[in-house]
Every structure is written in structure tokens, then in C-alpha cells.
């Protein structure tokens, strides 16, 4: 038996959930989820009362202005995280810091722009110019993920502060909390190193202020091929890996997940592809990167915790693959948890040696 297989046999092959709100976390736990493998913090910003504040931060003209606006988001994010930690009492919670490009949050129609201009006091012409400046030709490969954290560190600092303050607050109420902070879209170990250093400065300040410490983990989402190819270097500064196979599939195939529906059905019908690679993991190609990333990562840290949080985390053949390559867990949407649990149990039995 390989070392990685022995690792998951001893520690168990688990099913987590992707949940962004406390109600989703509770639902998934009722279905048997054994933790959260992905909380997408950007979804929280679309809630009522938060989006306008976040938009104000985006259009702020200087660092000090952004910091003032970000402070208004802090208690709102902290409340969300506290609710999720309470719902998952005793189970791990992986929280991904802001991932999408900023243009996704700004007003889009003329009516929305005029309404926001009236509320914010920013002239329409100036607001349109700022929105236009955020436009990217290929935003999914642009200024997003960890790149935002490096160029706008105040955003990630606020999120880390909110996560850890919430963790400390619920820990004081005897809730068992296991926060895992996930930094997205890493392509180089240096990106993770810098952002980890920033996060740990914030965490130290939170512990001093709250007069309590909780155990935490800082890791990354492996979703860029280069991260998988250099996973040994990334592992030096990561406490865990989570494979984001949605983006990893996009970048490996060169297919846009949002646009491939135009030709993929015909590809499958004509036998060019056996399956839609966004539905069932491409084990031959993308799977090689996953397997390599796991092997390289564990060559540096044998006990490195590794999971998957893409759509493939709820698909049976993909779950079987995840077990065979030595992942500790899969994560899927709440309603797919029962199917994933059955598939995970079958994978363990099928591959037992």
C-alpha cells in the first residue's frame, strides 16, 4: 500500500460541503457533511447591505479611503463567519478569501450606475470611467484571486481579521472551531509566502486583542497548472491543498467553462470526448496534474491535508479517483452530500487491498 493510501486509510476519507451561509452549512451537516471544504466569501458581499459598501471600496481613490470602507465590512463578515462556525461546531471550515475580479461587483446598467452615483455622491462620468478601468479582456485569467490580495492587501487583511475574530468569539462560547484559510489562484510559492506572512501578522494582532488563541491552518487552492507542477515548493508554505478542478480543467483544456456548452455536446456526440470534463474529472490529463500535485506536495509534507472543492467533488467516478490518488476528502454542494457519501464509501470498498 502506498504512503498516501495508508494516510487516508488511517485518517478516513471524508465528505465535506461547499457552503457560503450558516443555513447552507446546517443543511449540509444534516445530510452528513463532515466539515466545509469551501466557503466562497465573495458570495457574502452580494447580500443586502454589503454590496453597496463593497462597491464604495472598489471606487475609492486611495488606500486610506479604501481602508475606511473596508472597516465597515468587517463586522458584517465576522457575523457570517461566526454563524458558519457555530453550525459546524467541532468540524473543519475552509474559507476561501476573495477570488473573483472586482468588475463583477460594480454596477453594470446605466440605471444602476446612476442610482449608485446618486447614493455615493460620485459623478456619473467619473464612476463610469472607474468601472471602465476595471474591464479586462480575459478576466478569469486576470486581476483576481491572490493577485487582488497582493495589490489590495487591505481586503485580505480584513477578511482574515473577520475570520479569526469570529473564531475567537465562538471559541469563548465553547464552540469547537477549526478555521482553514484558503488563498486562491496561487501560481507561485512566493505569492502564498507573502500573503501568509500578511495573514499571520493580522492573526497575531487578533489573538492579542481577544486574549485567546485558536488553532488555524493556512493553505491554498491548486487550480493553476503551474501550482500543481511546483507543488513541492508551494507545500513548503502551505498547511493544506484544495484542488479547484473547475479552473484547473479550464486552464488545462483551454476551454472556457462558461462558453464550452456551444461545442461540448457535439464533441461528446461525435466521440471526440467521452464525457464533459466539467462534469466528470478528466483523469487522463487534468488527473495527471492532480496526482503530480499530491505526490510533490507530500514529498515535502507527508501528512499534508488534501481535498477537492470543484464540481467534481460530488461526481462518483471523480470521487473514486480522488480516493485512489490519496486525497483526504471531497467537498460538494449540500444537496449532493448524500450521493458523495455513498460514492466515497464505494470507492473505499472498491479499492481496498
N, C-alpha and C positions, 0 to 999 in steps of 0.2 A: 504493500500500500504506500502511495506517495505521501510525502510530508504534509502537503496541503490537504489531501483527503483525510489523513489522520487528524489534522487540525479541526476540520469541520465535523468529523465523526465524534470527536470528544466534546466539542462545544455545541453541537447541534446545528442543523440547517433551518433557519428561521424565515418567517414571512412577516415583513413589515408592511406599512402602508404609506401612501403619499397623501398627506393631509395638510391643509393650509389654515384651517379654522378649528377651534375647540369642538364644535359639533361634528365635524368630519372625523376628528381623532376619536371621539367617543363612539361613533358609529363603527369605525374600523375595529376598535377594541372589542366591541360587542360581537363582531364577526370573527374574532380570534387573532387579530393582528398582534404581533409581539414587539411592537415599537413603531416608530415613524422613521422611514428611510428618506423622506423628502418633504420638507415644508418649504414652499415657494413664497418667500417673503414679498415678492412683487405683487402677488395676488391680494395681499393685505392693503396695499396702497390704493386699490380700486374701491375700497369700502367708502361709504358715505362719511364725509368729514375729513378724510385723509387725502383724497386725490387733489383737491384744490391746494392743500398745504404743500404736497409734493410738487405740484406744478409751480408754485411760488419758488420753491427751492431750485427748480430747473432754470427758471428765467432770472434768478438772482445774478447780479453783475459782478460780484466779487466774493471772496472767501468769507469775509465777516458776515455778509448778508446771508449767504448760504447756511452758515453755522447757526444763525439766529432762527432761521426757518426750520432747520433740522431738529433743533431743540424742541420744537412744538410737536414733532412726530414721535419723539422719544417715549412719552408716557402712553401713547396710543399703541406703539409696537410692543412695549413692555406688557401692557394688558393682554394683548393677543397671545404672547408667548407664555404668560403665566397661566392662561386658560388651557393652553395645549399641554403644558407640563402637568397640570392638575389632572387632566383627562388621562394622561399616560403615566400616572404615578407608578414608579418602580420600573418603567421601561425606557429604553433609549429614544432620544428625539434628535434627528438630524435636521438642522436648519440651514438652508442654503441662503447665503447673502445675495443681494440684488443681482439679477442676471440679465434681464432684457435691456436693449438700448433705450436711452431716455426719450427718444421720439415717440415711443409707444404710449407715453403718459400725457403728452401735450394735447391741447385742443386741436381738432382737425378741420371741422367745417367753419365757414365764415361766421355762422351764428354762434358756435361755441367760442370762437376767438373773440368776437365782440362782447359776449357775456363775460368771459374771463377778464378782458381788458377793463370792463366797467367795474368789476369787483376788485381787481388788483391795482387799478389806477395807472396801469402801463398803457401808453398809447397803442392803438391797434397796429399802426405801421411798425412800431418798434417790436411789438410782440410777434408779428408775422416774420420779421427779419430774424428774430431769435429762433423761431420754430424752423424756418428755412435752413438755418445754420446747423441744425441737428440732422438734417436729411443725409442719408448715406445710400450709395448705390447698391451695396450689399450688406445691409445692417446685421444679418445673422453672423457675418464674419467681421463685423466692425467694432465699434466702441461699446462694448458690453462686458458683462461678467467681471472678472478680476481686473480688466483694463479700466473699468469705472472705479474700482476700489483703489487703484494706484493713482489715477488722475483726480479723483474726488474722494480722498480718504475720509473726509468728514461723514460721508454716507455710511460706509462700512463701520466706522468707529461708533456711530450712533446705533447701528444695528447690533453690534457686539455688546455695547453697553446695555441695550434693552434686553438682550438675551440673558446676559449674566445677572443683571439686576432682578429680572423675573425669576431666574433660577435660585438666587439667594433668598428672595422673598418667600417663595413657596417652600424652600428647604427649612426656613424658620418655622413653618407651619407643619413640619413633619412629613412633607411630601418628598418621596424619593425621586430625585431628579438627575438625569444623565444627559446633559446637553452636548451635542456634537455639532460644531460649527463648520459648515462646508463652504469652501471658497471655490466658485465655479470658473470654468473655462481656462484652467491653467494650461499653458503650453510649455513653460519652463519652470524649473525648480526655483529660480530666482524670484519669479512672481509670487510664488507661495511663500518663500522665505520672508520677503518684505512685508507681505500682508499678515503673516503670522506674527512677526515682530510687532507690528502696529496693534494687532488684536491683543497680544499679551500685555502691552502697556495699559490698554484700556481695562483689561480684566484685573490686573493688579490694583488699579485705582478703585474698581468696584468692590473688590474684596476688602480693601482698607476702609472704604466708606460704610459698607454693610456689616463689617466686623464678623464676617463668616466666609468660609471658603467651601466651594463645591468642586468635585472633580469634573473636568471637562476635557474634550478632545477637539483638536483642530485638524481637519483633513481637506480633501479636495474631490471634485468630480472629474473623473478621467473621461473626457469627451472629445478631446483633440488628439488625432493620431500621434503627434509628437510627444504628448504626455505619456501615452502608452509605450512608445519606443524608448523613452528615457525614464521609465517608471522607477528604476533603481535610484536615480538622483532625486526624483520627486519624493520618494519614500523616506529619504533622509530627513525631510522636514514635515512629513505627514503622519498623523496618527491613524488615519484610515483612508481608504479609497472607496468611492462610489462611482460605478461606471454609468455615465449618462449616455446610453446607447442610442437615444434619438439623434442627438447631434453627431455622435461617433459614426452612425450609419450615414448621415447626410454627407459628412466630410470624407468618408472612405469611398462611397459610391460616386460622390459628386452629384447626388440627386437632392433637389430641394424638397423637403418633406411637404411643404405647402403646395407645391406645383406638380409633383410627380404623378398625381392622380390623372393627369392628362394622358400619360402613356403607359403607366404601370399595368393597368388592366389588360392592355393589348400585349404587353411583354409576357404576362403570365399566360394569357390565352394562347399565344404562339410558342410558348415554351422557352422563351429567352431567359426567363427567371421561373424558378419553381414556385416561389412564394413572394409576397410583398415583403421586402426586407424591413419595412417599418412595422409590420405586424408580427412576423416571426424572425428572430435574430439570424442574420446571415453567419452561420457558424464557420463556413469555409474562409471567408475574407475578414469581416469585422471580428469574428470569433478569434482569429489568429492574433489580432491586436489585443483583445481582452485577455487571452491566455498568456501572451507575452507580458502584458502589463502586470498580471498577477505574479508570474514567475520572477520578473525583475524586482517587483516591489518586495516580495517575500525573501528574495536573496539578500536584502538589506535588513528587513524586519520580518523574521519568520512568523510572528504572531499578528502581523498586520491584518486588521479587520477590513473585509472587503465585501461589498454588496453591489447591487444594481438597482437603479431607480428610474430607468426608462420604461416605455410602454411594454417592453419585452418582459418586465418583471411579473406580468400576470398571464403570460402565454406558456402553456405546458411544455412544448418542445424546447423553448428558450430556458425555462426553469430547469429542465433536465440538464441542459448544457451548463448552466450556472453551477449546479451541484458538481458536475464532473470536473470542472476546471478549478474547483476549490473555493467558491465563494461561501461566505458565512450566512448570507441572507439575500432574499429578493424583496423588492418593495413594489407595490402596485396600488391602484386606486381602491378605496374602501369596498366597493361592491364586487371587486374581483378577488378579494381576500379568500373567500371560501374555496374558489377554484384553485387559487395559488397554493393553498394549504394542502389540498388533495394532490395536486401535481408535485409538490415538494415531497410529500410522503411517498408517492410512487417513484420519484427519482431516487430516493434513498434506498428503497427496496430493490428497484431495478438494477442499481449499480453496486449493490452490496457484494463484497468479495471477502 
